[in-house]
Structure formats: C-alpha cells, structure tokens
Amino acid sequence: MNYDDPHQVEEVLDKRMETTQNHALHSGHALQVIADALPALGIVAAVLGVIKTMGSIDQPPEILGEMIGGALVGTFLGVFLAYGLVGPFATRVMSVVEDDGHFYTLIREVLVANLHNHPANICIEVGRQNTPHHVRPSFTDLEEALRALKQAAA
C-alpha cells in the first residue's frame, strides 16, 4: 500500500471500519431479535396456560383462578422482558458500538488530514469537529490543555 497517497489510506480505513462496525453490531441485532420474539413467547405461554385451565374446568373457582393467573403471568413476563429489559439493553449495546464508531471516524479524519500535510493545529481542529457533540471540547478547554502541556514541558 502506498502510504503517501492519503486517498488510498482513507479507502482502506473506510472498508476496515465498515467491516468492524458491522461485526460489532451483530450482538445488538441478536438481542433485538430476542426482544422482538419475547412477547410472542408470552402469548404462547398464556395460550398453553388457558388450554391447561380448560382441561381442569371441573375444578373449584379458587383453583381455576390460580391457573388463569399463571397463564397471564406468561404474557406479562414476555412483554416485561421484551420492553423493559432485553429491548433497552439491545438499544444500549448498539448505541455504544455506534459511539465507538464515531471515535474511529475521528481517528481516521485526523490521520488523513495529517497525510495531506496539513498543519498540526488544523489536524487537531478536524478531530475536534468530528468529536461527538456531547464530549466535544471547547476552545477554552483546548487552550487550558495547551497551557498545561507547556507548563509540564518547562
């Protein structure tokens, strides 16, 4: 590979980042599929509970009530696990993977800017502009960091 050509480096990095991102998202997608299936499993549990209850229709109301309650617990559990636990967890996993992808993009942009022989302060600004908004440093933060580095070097 010709490291002197920034376009080749950028193309290779893009392909590698896309492959890595797709691979990292597999676990989040798998969790989302499970979350999507859980309400259906809850309904199946409820139907099986109702079938079991109908098989015992000659029992007193106290026993029938307990069996119907057991059937409804299956529905509740399926919906609760899907929308209260597994679904949000899958969303969070995918969010973390995407946030990691933003930082890989930041690194690629700074590296390519450096390969284009831009001055260091321009490369740093490219990196700052590609930082996600919720963690992007302000200019005053950068000035303070530069002052601290100068003091440490002195």
Backbone as a printed PyTorch tensor [residue, N CA C, xyz], in Angstrom:
tensor([[[  0.8400,  -1.1760,   0.0000],
         [  0.0000,   0.0000,   0.0000],
         [  0.8880,   1.2430,   0.0000]],

        [[  0.4780,   2.2210,  -0.7330],
         [  1.2270,   3.4620,  -0.8310],
         [  0.7340,   4.4250,   0.2450]],

        [[  1.5070,   4.5540,   1.3310],
         [  1.1000,   5.4220,   2.4370],
         [  1.2330,   6.8980,   2.0750]],

        [[  1.8690,   7.2010,   0.9540],
         [  1.9950,   8.5940,   0.5350],
         [  0.7060,   9.1080,  -0.0910]],

        [[ -0.1680,   8.2060,  -0.5270],
         [ -1.4420,   8.6160,  -1.1320],
         [ -2.5330,   8.5700,  -0.0690]],

        [[ -2.9610,   9.7190,   0.4400],
         [ -3.9710,   9.7510,   1.5030],
         [ -5.2980,   9.1300,   1.0830]],

        [[ -5.6120,   9.1930,  -0.2090],
         [ -6.8870,   8.6440,  -0.6710],
         [ -6.9120,   7.1190,  -0.5490]],

        [[ -5.7760,   6.4770,  -0.8320],
         [ -5.6970,   5.0200,  -0.6590],
         [ -5.8230,   4.6400,   0.8140]],

        [[ -5.1510,   5.3750,   1.6640],
         [ -5.2220,   5.0900,   3.1040],
         [ -6.6530,   5.2710,   3.5910]],

        [[ -7.3020,   6.3520,   3.1510],
         [ -8.6810,   6.6200,   3.5710],
         [ -9.6200,   5.5070,   3.0950]],

        [[ -9.4210,   5.0320,   1.8820],
         [-10.2720,   3.9620,   1.3450],
         [-10.0950,   2.6650,   2.1290]],

        [[ -8.8670,   2.3220,   2.4280],
         [ -8.6010,   1.1030,   3.1990],
         [ -9.1970,   1.2240,   4.6020]],

        [[ -9.0060,   2.3720,   5.2270],
         [ -9.5530,   2.5800,   6.5740],
         [-11.0810,   2.5380,   6.5630]],

        [[-11.7100,   3.1270,   5.5400],
         [-13.1730,   3.0890,   5.4370],
         [-13.6940,   1.6680,   5.3620]],

        [[-13.0630,   0.8550,   4.5160],
         [-13.5000,  -0.5410,   4.3720],
         [-13.3150,  -1.3140,   5.6690]],

        [[-12.1890,  -1.1010,   6.3180],
         [-11.9070,  -1.8110,   7.5700],
         [-12.8740,  -1.3780,   8.6830]],

        [[-13.1510,  -0.0750,   8.7410],
         [-14.0800,   0.4210,   9.7590],
         [-15.4930,  -0.1030,   9.5230]],

        [[-15.9080,  -0.1690,   8.2700],
         [-17.2450,  -0.6920,   7.9630],
         [-17.3630,  -2.1580,   8.3600]],

        [[-16.3340,  -2.9320,   8.0610],
         [-16.3260,  -4.3500,   8.4360],
         [-16.3730,  -4.5120,   9.9490]],

        [[-15.5590,  -3.7430,  10.6430],
         [-15.5190,  -3.8140,  12.1090],
         [-16.8570,  -3.3950,  12.7010]],

        [[-17.4550,  -2.3290,  12.1720],
         [-18.7410,  -1.8370,  12.6790],
         [-19.8390,  -2.8810,  12.4810]],

        [[-19.8930,  -3.4800,  11.3030],
         [-20.9140,  -4.4990,  11.0390],
         [-20.7490,  -5.6980,  11.9660]],

        [[-19.5130,  -6.0970,  12.1860],
         [-19.2590,  -7.2340,  13.0820],
         [-19.6560,  -6.8940,  14.5200]],

        [[-19.3590,  -5.6830,  14.9510],
         [-19.6630,  -5.2880,  16.3270],
         [-21.1620,  -5.1510,  16.5710]],

        [[-21.9330,  -4.8460,  15.5380],
         [-23.3770,  -4.6760,  15.6930],
         [-24.1480,  -5.9960,  15.7680]],

        [[-23.4930,  -7.1280,  15.4830],
         [-24.1940,  -8.4170,  15.4840],
         [-24.8390,  -8.7300,  16.8260]],

        [[-24.1450,  -8.4900,  17.9190],
         [-24.7080,  -8.8330,  19.2230],
         [-25.9270,  -7.9750,  19.5370]],

        [[-25.8940,  -6.7010,  19.1890],
         [-27.0490,  -5.8350,  19.4070],
         [-28.2450,  -6.2580,  18.5830]],

        [[-27.9950,  -6.6470,  17.3320],
         [-29.0930,  -7.1160,  16.4860],
         [-29.6710,  -8.4290,  17.0090]],

        [[-28.8080,  -9.3210,  17.4910],
         [-29.2850, -10.5900,  18.0410],
         [-30.1540, -10.3470,  19.2740]],

        [[-29.7280,  -9.4450,  20.1350],
         [-30.5480,  -9.1130,  21.3100],
         [-31.8800,  -8.5000,  20.9010]],

        [[-31.8840,  -7.6810,  19.8660],
         [-33.1320,  -7.0700,  19.4070],
         [-34.0820,  -8.1170,  18.8470]],

        [[-33.5580,  -9.1200,  18.1590],
         [-34.4040, -10.2060,  17.6480],
         [-35.0370, -10.9710,  18.8100]],

        [[-34.2580, -11.2170,  19.8520],
         [-34.7980, -11.8930,  21.0350],
         [-35.8860, -11.0310,  21.6730]],

        [[-35.6320,  -9.7340,  21.7940],
         [-36.6230,  -8.8290,  22.3790],
         [-37.9040,  -8.8200,  21.5540]],

        [[-37.7770,  -8.8770,  20.2370],
         [-38.9570,  -8.8960,  19.3680],
         [-39.7550, -10.1870,  19.5130]],

        [[-39.0730, -11.2750,  19.8510],
         [-39.7470, -12.5780,  19.9550],
         [-40.3810, -12.8140,  21.3220]],

        [[-39.9260, -12.1360,  22.3450],
         [-40.4100, -12.4030,  23.7040],
         [-41.9130, -12.1790,  23.8940]],

        [[-42.5400, -11.1290,  23.3400],
         [-43.9950, -11.0150,  23.5140],
         [-44.7550, -12.1900,  22.9060]],

        [[-44.2730, -12.6820,  21.7750],
         [-44.9330, -13.8400,  21.1580],
         [-44.7960, -15.0680,  22.0430]],

        [[-43.6420, -15.2410,  22.6640],
         [-43.4720, -16.3660,  23.5930],
         [-44.3880, -16.2200,  24.7990]],

        [[-44.6010, -14.9870,  25.2620],
         [-45.5300, -14.7390,  26.3600],
         [-46.9490, -15.1080,  25.9850]],

        [[-47.3350, -14.8030,  24.7590],
         [-48.6750, -15.1630,  24.2960],
         [-48.8130, -16.6730,  24.2050]],

        [[-47.7810, -17.3450,  23.7070],
         [-47.8060, -18.8110,  23.6560],
         [-47.9560, -19.3870,  25.0590]],

        [[-47.2310, -18.8230,  26.0230],
         [-47.3470, -19.2930,  27.4100],
         [-48.7620, -19.0830,  27.9230]],

        [[-49.3700, -17.9550,  27.5790],
         [-50.7410, -17.6940,  28.0160],
         [-51.7170, -18.6820,  27.3890]],

        [[-51.5540, -18.9470,  26.1080],
         [-52.4540, -19.8900,  25.4380],
         [-52.3070, -21.2850,  26.0390]],

        [[-51.0690, -21.6980,  26.2820],
         [-50.8760, -23.0160,  26.8960],
         [-51.4720, -23.0540,  28.3060]],

        [[-51.3610, -21.9530,  29.0370],
         [-51.9710, -21.8950,  30.3610],
         [-53.4830, -21.9670,  30.2980]],

        [[-54.0910, -21.3170,  29.3080],
         [-55.5460, -21.3770,  29.1440],
         [-55.9650, -22.7870,  28.7450]],

        [[-55.1970, -23.4340,  27.8850],
         [-55.5090, -24.8200,  27.5000],
         [-55.4540, -25.7260,  28.7210]],

        [[-54.4310, -25.5380,  29.5330],
         [-54.3170, -26.3320,  30.7650],
         [-55.4970, -26.0500,  31.6940]],

        [[-55.9150, -24.7920,  31.7710],
         [-57.0580, -24.4200,  32.6110],
         [-58.3330, -25.0590,  32.0880]],

        [[-58.5180, -25.0530,  30.7840],
         [-59.7270, -25.6610,  30.2030],
         [-59.7690, -27.1710,  30.4480]],

        [[-58.6080, -27.7670,  30.5650],
         [-58.5600, -29.1970,  30.8820],
         [-58.9830, -29.4850,  32.3120]],

        [[-58.9500, -28.4650,  33.1370],
         [-59.3260, -28.6260,  34.5530],
         [-60.5730, -27.8120,  34.8740]],

        [[-61.4760, -27.6770,  33.9280],
         [-62.6470, -26.8140,  34.0800],
         [-63.5800, -27.2790,  35.2030]],

        [[-63.4660, -28.5410,  35.5990],
         [-64.3440, -29.0660,  36.6450],
         [-63.8430, -28.7440,  38.0490]],

        [[-62.7320, -28.0390,  38.1760],
         [-62.1510, -27.6850,  39.4730],
         [-62.9010, -26.4900,  40.0750]],

        [[-62.7510, -26.2770,  41.3780],
         [-63.4100, -25.1240,  42.0150],
         [-62.8050, -23.7970,  41.5160]],

        [[-63.5400, -22.7020,  41.6880],
         [-63.0840, -21.3930,  41.1740],
         [-61.7220, -20.9460,  41.7110]],

        [[-61.3890, -21.3230,  42.9450],
         [-60.1010, -20.9190,  43.5020],
         [-58.9470, -21.4990,  42.6950]],

        [[-59.0650, -22.7590,  42.3330],
         [-58.0060, -23.4220,  41.5540],
         [-57.9770, -22.8670,  40.1380]],

        [[-59.1670, -22.6590,  39.5390],
         [-59.2310, -22.1090,  38.1780],
         [-58.6260, -20.7010,  38.1460]],

        [[-58.9090, -19.8940,  39.1660],
         [-58.3480, -18.5440,  39.2320],
         [-56.8360, -18.5660,  39.2950]],

        [[-56.3080, -19.4970,  40.0680],
         [-54.8530, -19.6370,  40.1610],
         [-54.2510, -20.0450,  38.8210]],

        [[-54.9160, -20.9360,  38.1080],
         [-54.4100, -21.3960,  36.8050],
         [-54.4900, -20.2790,  35.7590]],

        [[-55.5600, -19.5080,  35.7880],
         [-55.6920, -18.3870,  34.8450],
         [-54.6270, -17.3280,  35.1630]],

        [[-54.3990, -17.0930,  36.4460],
         [-53.3440, -16.1580,  36.8450],
         [-51.9850, -16.5970,  36.3540]],

        [[-51.7210, -17.9000,  36.4380],
         [-50.4560, -18.4380,  35.9210],
         [-50.3230, -18.2250,  34.4280]],

        [[-51.4360, -18.3620,  33.7030],
         [-51.4070, -18.1400,  32.2590],
         [-51.0900, -16.6720,  31.9460]],

        [[-51.6660, -15.7670,  32.7230],
         [-51.4390, -14.3410,  32.4730],
         [-50.0280, -13.9010,  32.8530]],

        [[-49.4170, -14.6030,  33.7900],
         [-48.0370, -14.2810,  34.1560],
         [-47.1050, -14.5000,  32.9660]],

        [[-47.3780, -15.5100,  32.1500],
         [-46.5680, -15.7470,  30.9440],
         [-46.6130, -14.5640,  30.0000]],

        [[-47.8100, -14.0000,  29.7910],
         [-47.9410, -12.8270,  28.9300],
         [-47.1920, -11.6370,  29.5230]],

        [[-47.3990, -11.4150,  30.8200],
         [-46.7180, -10.3010,  31.4850],
         [-45.2050, -10.4430,  31.3880]],

        [[-44.7050, -11.6340,  31.6490],
         [-43.2610, -11.8500,  31.6340],
         [-42.6770, -11.6070,  30.2450]],

        [[-43.3720, -12.0860,  29.2090],
         [-42.8870, -11.8680,  27.8430],
         [-42.8180, -10.4000,  27.4840]],

        [[-43.8720,  -9.6580,  27.8130],
         [-43.9050,  -8.2290,  27.4910],
         [-42.8930,  -7.4660,  28.3420]],

        [[-42.8250,  -7.7870,  29.6330],
         [-41.8850,  -7.0940,  30.5170],
         [-40.4380,  -7.3080,  30.0820]],

        [[-40.0790,  -8.5470,  29.8010],
         [-38.7040,  -8.8270,  29.3900],
         [-38.3760,  -8.1560,  28.0590]],

        [[-39.3500,  -8.1350,  27.1360],
         [-39.1000,  -7.5540,  25.8190],
         [-38.9070,  -6.0430,  25.9000]],

        [[-39.8520,  -5.3550,  26.5460],
         [-39.8420,  -3.8900,  26.5250],
         [-39.1760,  -3.2620,  27.7380]],

        [[-38.9800,  -4.0310,  28.7940],
         [-38.3950,  -3.4720,  29.9940],
         [-36.9610,  -3.8670,  30.2380]],

        [[-36.4840,  -4.9230,  29.5620],
         [-35.1430,  -5.4000,  29.8620],
         [-34.3210,  -5.6420,  28.5940]],

        [[-34.7050,  -6.6060,  27.7970],
         [-33.8810,  -7.0140,  26.6520],
         [-33.8650,  -5.9520,  25.5530]],

        [[-35.0240,  -5.3570,  25.2420],
         [-35.0790,  -4.3180,  24.2040],
         [-34.2050,  -3.1170,  24.5280]],

        [[-34.3550,  -2.5220,  25.7180],
         [-33.4790,  -1.3960,  26.0630],
         [-32.0030,  -1.7790,  26.1260]],

        [[-31.7120,  -2.9910,  26.5760],
         [-30.3200,  -3.4390,  26.6110],
         [-29.7590,  -3.5340,  25.2000]],

        [[-30.5450,  -4.0630,  24.2610],
         [-30.1000,  -4.1540,  22.8620],
         [-29.8540,  -2.7630,  22.2840]],

        [[-30.7460,  -1.8330,  22.5980],
         [-30.5750,  -0.4580,  22.1150],
         [-29.3020,   0.1540,  22.6700]],

        [[-29.0290,  -0.0800,  23.9360],
         [-27.8220,   0.4660,  24.5570],
         [-26.5600,  -0.1480,  23.9570]],

        [[-26.5840,  -1.4580,  23.7010],
         [-25.4250,  -2.1180,  23.0980],
         [-25.1300,  -1.5030,  21.7300]],

        [[-26.1750,  -1.3110,  20.9220],
         [-25.9680,  -0.7300,  19.5960],
         [-25.5160,   0.7270,  19.6920]],

        [[-25.9990,   1.4520,  20.6870],
         [-25.5820,   2.8360,  20.8790],
         [-24.0970,   2.9230,  21.2370]],

        [[-23.6370,   2.0340,  22.0920],
         [-22.2200,   2.0290,  22.4770],
         [-21.3440,   1.7020,  21.2710]],

        [[-21.7640,   0.7440,  20.4630],
         [-20.9980,   0.3760,  19.2660],
         [-20.9360,   1.5570,  18.3010]],

        [[-22.0580,   2.2530,  18.1280],
         [-22.0610,   3.4080,  17.2320],
         [-21.1920,   4.5390,  17.7740]],

        [[-21.2100,   4.7520,  19.0980],
         [-20.3360,   5.7710,  19.6840],
         [-18.8660,   5.4260,  19.4600]],

        [[-18.5150,   4.1510,  19.5970],
         [-17.1450,   3.7280,  19.3070],
         [-16.7980,   3.9970,  17.8490]],

        [[-17.7480,   3.7780,  16.9630],
         [-17.5350,   4.0400,  15.5410],
         [-17.2390,   5.5040,  15.2700]],

        [[-17.8710,   6.4150,  16.0470],
         [-17.5950,   7.8440,  15.8820],
         [-16.1360,   8.1560,  16.1910]],

        [[-15.5980,   7.5060,  17.1970],
         [-14.2050,   7.7840,  17.5450],
         [-13.2430,   7.1960,  16.5160]],

        [[-13.5930,   6.0540,  15.9280],
         [-12.7620,   5.5280,  14.8440],
         [-12.7930,   6.4830,  13.6490]],

        [[-13.9390,   7.0690,  13.3840],
         [-14.0420,   8.0480,  12.3060],
         [-13.1820,   9.2650,  12.6160]],

        [[-13.2080,   9.7060,  13.8520],
         [-12.3820,  10.8380,  14.2780],
         [-10.9070,  10.5380,  14.0310]],

        [[-10.4690,   9.3630,  14.4240],
         [ -9.0610,   8.9810,  14.2480],
         [ -8.7070,   8.9490,  12.7640]],

        [[ -9.6000,   8.3830,  11.9500],
         [ -9.3500,   8.3320,  10.5080],
         [ -9.2230,   9.7350,   9.9290]],

        [[-10.1140,  10.6530,  10.3220],
         [-10.0880,  12.0110,   9.7770],
         [ -8.7980,  12.7430,  10.1490]],

        [[ -8.3640,  12.5900,  11.4000],
         [ -7.1240,  13.2450,  11.8250],
         [ -5.9300,  12.6490,  11.0840]],

        [[ -5.9140,  11.3210,  10.9600],
         [ -4.8190,  10.6590,  10.2600],
         [ -4.7470,  11.0870,   8.7990]],

        [[ -5.8890,  11.1410,   8.1330],
         [ -5.9050,  11.5380,   6.7250],
         [ -5.5170,  13.0140,   6.5760]],

        [[ -5.9900,  13.8540,   7.5100],
         [ -5.5920,  15.2700,   7.4590],
         [ -4.0810,  15.3950,   7.6130]],

        [[ -3.4920,  14.6010,   8.4710],
         [ -2.0460,  14.6050,   8.6460],
         [ -1.3420,  14.1140,   7.3780]],

        [[ -1.8910,  13.0880,   6.7370],
         [ -1.2930,  12.5820,   5.4960],
         [ -1.3880,  13.5950,   4.3620]],

        [[ -2.3720,  14.5150,   4.4410],
         [ -2.4820,  15.5890,   3.4500],
         [ -1.5130,  16.7310,   3.7580]],

        [[ -0.6630,  16.5350,   4.7950],
         [  0.3470,  17.5100,   5.2060],
         [ -0.2590,  18.8260,   5.6980]],

        [[ -1.4190,  18.7510,   6.3470],
         [ -1.9940,  19.9360,   6.9690],
         [ -1.2160,  20.2210,   8.2560]],

        [[ -1.1780,  21.4760,   8.6730],
         [ -0.5080,  21.7970,   9.9480],
         [ -1.1880,  21.0720,  11.1140]],

        [[ -0.4460,  20.8840,  12.1760],
         [ -0.9420,  20.1250,  13.3310],
         [ -2.1980,  20.7480,  13.9230]],

        [[ -2.2540,  22.0960,  13.9870],
         [ -3.4410,  22.7200,  14.5790],
         [ -4.6860,  22.4900,  13.7190]],

        [[ -4.5220,  22.3800,  12.4170],
         [ -5.6590,  22.0750,  11.5350],
         [ -6.0980,  20.6220,  11.7530]],

        [[ -5.1390,  19.7230,  11.8950],
         [ -5.4750,  18.3090,  12.1630],
         [ -6.2320,  18.1680,  13.4770]],

        [[ -5.7970,  18.9220,  14.4920],
         [ -6.4790,  18.8810,  15.7840],
         [ -7.8980,  19.4320,  15.6470]],

        [[ -8.0730,  20.4930,  14.8770],
         [ -9.4060,  21.0590,  14.6870],
         [-10.3040,  20.0980,  13.9150]],

        [[ -9.7450,  19.3940,  12.9530],
         [-10.5150,  18.3670,  12.2350],
         [-11.0060,  17.3110,  13.2260]],

        [[-10.1170,  16.9040,  14.1190],
         [-10.5140,  15.9340,  15.1380],
         [-11.5620,  16.4880,  16.0710]],

        [[-11.4180,  17.7420,  16.4820],
         [-12.3940,  18.3540,  17.3860],
         [-13.7600,  18.4540,  16.7190]],

        [[-13.7750,  18.8100,  15.4450],
         [-15.0460,  18.9340,  14.7260],
         [-15.7290,  17.5770,  14.5270]],

        [[-14.9660,  16.4910,  14.4960],
         [-15.5430,  15.1630,  14.3170],
         [-15.8480,  14.4620,  15.6430]],

        [[-15.5830,  15.1450,  16.7520],
         [-15.8990,  14.5820,  18.0580],
         [-17.4020,  14.7130,  18.2850]],

        [[-18.0560,  13.6770,  18.8140],
         [-19.4990,  13.7880,  19.1040],
         [-19.7800,  14.9880,  20.0080]],

        [[-20.9210,  15.6260,  19.7910],
         [-21.2540,  16.8780,  20.4790],
         [-21.2300,  16.7700,  21.9960]],

        [[-21.6400,  15.6370,  22.5390],
         [-21.7370,  15.5360,  23.9950],
         [-20.3740,  15.4340,  24.6840]],

        [[-19.3050,  15.1960,  23.9330],
         [-17.9610,  15.1450,  24.5310],
         [-16.9860,  16.0820,  23.8380]],

        [[-17.4720,  16.9240,  22.9200],
         [-16.5960,  17.8170,  22.1650],
         [-16.0210,  18.8940,  23.0750]],

        [[-14.6900,  19.0420,  23.0900],
         [-14.0930,  20.0920,  23.9130],
         [-14.2930,  21.4590,  23.2620]],

        [[-14.3860,  22.4670,  24.0850],
         [-14.4960,  23.8290,  23.5670],
         [-13.0890,  24.3730,  23.3300]],

        [[-13.0070,  25.5510,  22.7410],
         [-11.7000,  26.1650,  22.5040],
         [-11.0070,  26.4880,  23.8210]],

        [[-11.7790,  26.9090,  24.8190],
         [-11.1620,  27.2290,  26.1090],
         [-10.5800,  25.9800,  26.7490]],

        [[-11.2650,  24.8270,  26.5850],
         [-10.7180,  23.5710,  27.1020],
         [ -9.3960,  23.2420,  26.4190]],

        [[ -9.3360,  23.4700,  25.1090],
         [ -8.1020,  23.1970,  24.3700],
         [ -6.9820,  24.1420,  24.7970]],

        [[ -7.3220,  25.4240,  24.9900],
         [ -6.3060,  26.3820,  25.4230],
         [ -5.7520,  26.0040,  26.7950]],

        [[ -6.6220,  25.5880,  27.6990],
         [ -6.1730,  25.1740,  29.0240],
         [ -5.2820,  23.9390,  28.9370]],

        [[ -5.6380,  23.0150,  28.0760],
         [ -4.8210,  21.8070,  27.9080],
         [ -3.4480,  22.1620,  27.3360]],

        [[ -3.4170,  23.0900,  26.3710],
         [ -2.1370,  23.5090,  25.8000],
         [ -1.2760,  24.2110,  26.8440]],

        [[ -1.8920,  25.0620,  27.6800],
         [ -1.1410,  25.7210,  28.7520],
         [ -0.5640,  24.7000,  29.7140]],

        [[ -1.3580,  23.7020,  30.0590],
         [ -0.8870,  22.6640,  30.9830],
         [  0.2680,  21.8830,  30.3730]],

        [[  0.1910,  21.5930,  29.0670],
         [  1.2820,  20.8860,  28.3930],
         [  2.5520,  21.7340,  28.3710]],

        [[  2.4060,  23.0340,  28.1080],
         [  3.5730,  23.9130,  28.0920],
         [  4.2180,  23.9930,  29.4630]],

        [[  3.3980,  24.0800,  30.5120],
         [  3.9240,  24.1400,  31.8700],
         [  4.6200,  22.8320,  32.2410]],

        [[  4.0600,  21.7130,  31.7950],
         [  4.6660,  20.4140,  32.1000],
         [  5.9930,  20.2530,  31.3650]],

        [[  6.0870,  20.8130,  30.1540],
         [  7.3080,  20.6930,  29.3710],
         [  8.4070,  21.6150,  29.9160]],

        [[  8.0110,  22.6930,  30.5660],
         [  9.0040,  23.6640,  31.0640],
         [  9.6930,  23.2260,  32.3290]]])
